Amino acid sequence: MKLGIIGSYAKALVMTADRIPQPGETLIGRDYRETYGGKGSDMAVQAARLDADVTYVGVVGDDNFGREFQRLLADEGIATDGVRVTDTQPTGVGLIVKDKDARNVIVVDMGANGEFSPADIDANLDSLAGCDVALAQLEIPLDTALHAMKRCKEKGVTTVLNPAPAVPLTDVDLSDVDIITPNETEARVCVGLAPDDPIGNEEIAAMLMDRGAGAVVMTLGDKGAGVFTRDASVEVPPFSVDVVDSNGAGDSFNAGLCVALGEQDGDGDLAAAARFASAVGALCCTEWETIPSYHNRKQVDDFLAHKD
């Protein structure tokens, strides 16, 4: 299948500490390392490892971090034609602190990703139009992500929006989004509620569909996922694994979901696609970091075969 990623990239600067620091607190960390980051980058690599033919569109700076990213894409078999290099902003950077319980806090300066414009989508529309599914997220400007959904849907491509980092979408027409994929917290922010609002997930999903989204796939952490359409809701149970590091699991889930959807040839079994995605996301949690934790198609298929 062919997957278009409307992407973001940020170099990840990572450190481990015994626990997450409190505001104003200084801790001594360890194991500093640099790795690849950004939701778009994560999604593209995971999808490529699931044997998808990935088209990536995004913006990086004219610096070593940006060149490293282009080498990563090439190494993973992803063409770099859709990557625009700018000399006015540096490549994005993320600062990550992980604790020994596999939790993390992340602060990101999106840098060149902020220059990703609707014109970049139009410049790459021919390659995006040849995809089965297009996946965007919100580490790029919202208007660019929505423009990508609109232009891709016009071309008959299935459109998926992962609204992360979450922003209120109460005044946004989501009718060009076939599937929106928030987690529980993001879903509430998207509909203008507090992140911990006790309203039920089914009602939240209905509110997103009232804004025009065709369906909602909501990730529920260790409770699995919920699939909501206008006709029904389905719970997708989680896979039990020994969690080492949850960072990047949501991105791997989204990549897996889109790959499974693209392979269905219009069958439209969203719950089955979410089950495959849950397996992909679960396996990600068994290894440290994002890119190094992303499993290939054979590993995912073998994992699922032992679960059936």
C-alpha positions in Angstrom: 0.0 0.0 0.0 1.0 3.6 -0.5 0.9 6.0 2.5 1.4 9.7 2.4 2.9 11.3 5.6 2.3 15.0 6.0 5.2 15.2 8.4 7.2 16.8 11.1 10.7 16.2 12.2 12.6 17.2 15.3 16.0 15.9 16.5 15.4 14.3 19.9 17.9 15.1 22.7 17.1 12.5 25.4 18.2 12.0 29.0 17.1 9.5 31.7 16.4 10.4 35.3 15.1 8.4 38.3 11.8 10.4 38.1 10.3 13.3 36.3 11.4 16.6 38.0 8.9 18.9 39.7 8.7 22.6 38.6 11.8 24.4 39.7 13.6 21.3 40.6 17.0 20.2 39.2 17.8 16.5 39.0 21.0 14.7 37.9 20.3 12.7 34.8 22.3 10.1 32.9 22.5 8.3 29.5 22.3 11.4 27.3 21.7 10.4 23.7 20.6 12.0 20.5 18.0 10.3 18.3 15.4 10.9 15.7 12.1 12.5 16.7 9.0 14.2 15.5 5.6 12.6 14.9 5.8 12.6 11.1 9.3 11.1 11.1 8.2 8.4 13.6 5.1 7.6 11.5 7.0 7.4 8.3 9.7 5.0 9.6 7.2 2.8 11.3 5.0 2.6 8.2 8.0 1.8 6.0 9.0 -1.0 8.3 5.5 -2.4 7.9 6.2 -2.6 4.2 4.3 0.5 3.1 5.5 2.6 0.2 5.8 5.9 2.0 5.7 9.4 0.6 7.0 12.0 3.1 6.3 15.7 2.8 7.9 18.1 5.3 10.4 20.9 6.0 13.8 20.8 7.7 16.6 23.3 8.2 19.8 23.6 6.2 21.8 22.0 9.0 23.3 18.8 10.2 20.1 17.7 12.0 18.2 18.1 8.7 20.8 16.2 6.7 20.7 13.4 9.2 17.0 13.1 8.8 17.3 12.9 5.0 19.8 10.1 5.5 17.4 8.3 7.8 14.6 8.4 5.2 17.0 7.1 2.6 18.1 4.3 4.9 14.5 3.3 5.5 13.7 3.3 1.8 11.7 6.5 1.9 12.2 9.0 -0.9 13.4 12.5 0.1 11.8 14.3 -2.8 9.1 15.8 -0.6 11.5 17.3 2.0 12.0 21.0 1.5 15.1 22.5 3.1 14.9 26.1 4.5 17.7 28.4 5.4 15.6 30.7 7.6 14.8 28.2 10.5 16.7 25.4 12.1 15.5 21.8 12.1 13.1 21.2 15.0 14.5 20.0 18.3 12.9 18.1 21.1 14.2 17.8 24.7 13.0 14.6 26.4 13.4 13.4 30.0 12.5 9.8 30.7 12.1 8.1 34.1 12.8 4.6 35.2 9.0 3.8 35.0 8.9 4.5 31.3 7.2 7.8 31.6 8.4 11.0 29.9 8.1 14.7 29.5 8.8 16.4 26.2 9.4 20.0 25.2 9.7 20.8 21.4 10.9 23.7 19.4 9.4 22.9 16.0 11.7 25.2 14.1 11.5 24.6 10.3 8.2 22.7 10.8 6.6 26.1 11.4 7.3 27.0 7.8 5.5 24.0 6.4 2.8 25.7 4.3 -0.2 24.7 2.2 2.0 25.6 -0.8 4.2 22.6 0.1 1.2 20.4 -0.1 0.2 21.7 -3.5 3.8 21.3 -4.7 3.7 17.6 -3.8 0.1 16.9 -4.6 0.8 14.5 -7.5 2.8 12.1 -5.3 0.2 12.4 -2.4 -2.7 11.8 -4.8 -1.2 8.4 -5.7 -1.5 7.2 -2.1 -4.1 5.0 -0.6 -4.1 6.9 2.7 -2.8 10.3 3.8 -1.8 10.8 7.5 -1.2 14.3 9.1 -0.6 15.4 12.6 -0.4 18.8 14.4 3.3 19.4 14.9 2.9 21.4 11.8 0.6 24.4 11.3 -3.0 23.5 11.6 -4.0 25.1 8.3 -1.4 23.1 6.5 -2.6 19.8 8.0 -6.2 20.7 7.1 -5.3 21.8 3.6 -3.5 18.4 3.1 -6.7 16.6 4.2 -8.8 18.6 1.8 -6.6 18.2 -1.2 -6.0 14.5 -0.6 -9.7 13.8 -0.1 -10.4 15.6 -3.4 -8.1 13.1 -5.0 -9.9 10.1 -3.5 -7.3 9.4 -0.8 -8.5 8.2 2.6 -7.6 11.0 5.1 -6.4 10.4 8.7 -5.7 13.2 11.2 -3.8 12.6 14.4 -4.7 15.7 16.4 -1.5 15.8 18.5 -0.3 18.0 20.0 -4.0 18.7 20.7 -5.6 22.1 20.0 -9.3 23.1 20.2 -11.0 22.2 17.0 -14.4 23.6 18.0 -14.4 26.1 15.1 -12.8 23.8 12.6 -14.7 21.9 9.8 -13.5 18.3 9.9 -15.5 17.1 7.0 -12.3 16.4 5.0 -11.1 14.1 7.7 -12.2 10.5 7.2 -10.7 9.3 10.5 -9.5 11.3 13.5 -7.2 9.5 16.0 -6.9 11.3 19.3 -6.0 9.8 22.7 -8.5 10.4 25.5 -6.9 13.6 26.6 -6.4 15.0 23.1 -10.0 14.2 22.3 -11.3 16.4 25.1 -9.0 19.3 24.2 -10.2 19.0 20.6 -13.8 19.6 21.6 -13.0 22.5 23.9 -13.1 20.6 27.3 -10.5 20.2 30.1 -8.1 17.3 29.5 -9.6 15.4 32.5 -13.2 16.2 31.8 -15.3 13.1 33.0 -17.6 13.1 30.0 -17.8 9.7 28.3 -15.6 8.8 25.3 -18.6 7.9 23.1 -20.0 11.4 23.7 -16.7 13.0 22.9 -16.4 11.0 19.7 -19.9 12.1 18.7 -18.9 15.7 19.2 -15.9 15.2 16.8 -18.2 13.5 14.3 -20.6 16.4 14.6 -17.7 18.6 13.5 -17.6 16.5 10.3 -15.1 13.7 11.0 -16.1 10.5 9.4 -15.1 8.3 12.3 -13.0 8.3 15.5 -10.3 5.9 16.6 -9.4 6.8 20.2 -6.4 5.3 21.9 -7.0 4.5 25.5 -3.6 3.6 26.9 -3.5 0.3 28.7 -7.3 0.0 28.0 -6.8 -0.5 24.3 -8.7 1.6 21.8 -12.2 2.7 21.0 -13.6 2.7 17.4 -16.5 5.1 17.0 -18.7 5.5 13.9 -22.1 7.1 13.4 -23.6 3.6 13.5 -21.7 1.8 16.3 -18.9 1.8 18.8 -16.4 -1.0 19.3 -13.8 -1.7 22.0 -10.5 -3.0 20.8 -8.8 -4.7 23.8 -5.1 -4.1 24.5 -2.2 -6.5 24.0 -0.4 -7.3 27.2 3.4 -6.7 27.0 6.2 -5.8 29.4 6.4 -2.0 29.0 9.9 -0.6 28.8 9.2 2.8 27.2 5.9 4.1 25.9 7.5 7.0 23.9 6.4 6.9 20.3 3.7 4.3 20.8 0.9 6.6 19.6 2.9 7.4 16.4 3.4 3.7 15.7 -0.3 3.0 16.4 -1.2 5.6 13.8 1.2 4.2 11.2 -0.1 0.7 11.8 -3.7 1.9 11.5 -3.1 3.6 8.2 -1.1 0.6 6.8 -3.9 -1.7 7.7 -6.6 0.6 6.2 -4.6 0.9 3.0 -4.4 -2.9 2.7 -8.1 -3.4 3.0 -8.9 -2.3 -0.5 -12.0 -0.4 0.6 -13.2 -3.2 2.9 -13.5 -0.6 5.7 -13.0 -2.8 8.7 -11.9 -0.1 11.1 -11.9 -2.3 14.2 -9.6 -4.9 12.5 -7.3 -2.1 11.4 -7.2 -0.8 15.0 -6.4 -4.2 16.3 -3.4 -4.4 14.0 -2.4 -0.9 15.1 -2.7 -1.9 18.7 -0.2 -4.8 18.1 2.2 -2.4 16.4 1.9 0.1 19.3 2.3 -2.6 21.9 5.5 -3.9 20.4 6.9 -0.4 20.3 6.6 -0.3 24.1 8.9 -3.3 24.6 12.0 -1.4 23.5 13.7 2.0 24.4 13.3 5.1 22.3 11.2 5.6 19.2 12.9 4.7 15.9 14.9 1.8 17.5 11.7 0.4 19.0 9.7 0.2 15.8 9.3 -3.4 14.7 9.0 -4.7 11.1 6.1 -6.4 9.4 7.3 -10.0 10.1 7.7 -9.3 13.8 4.2 -7.8 14.0 2.6 -10.7 12.0 4.4 -13.2 14.2 3.2 -11.4 17.3 -0.4 -11.4 16.1 -0.2 -15.1 15.0 0.6 -16.1 18.6 -2.4 -14.0 19.9 -5.0 -15.5 17.6 
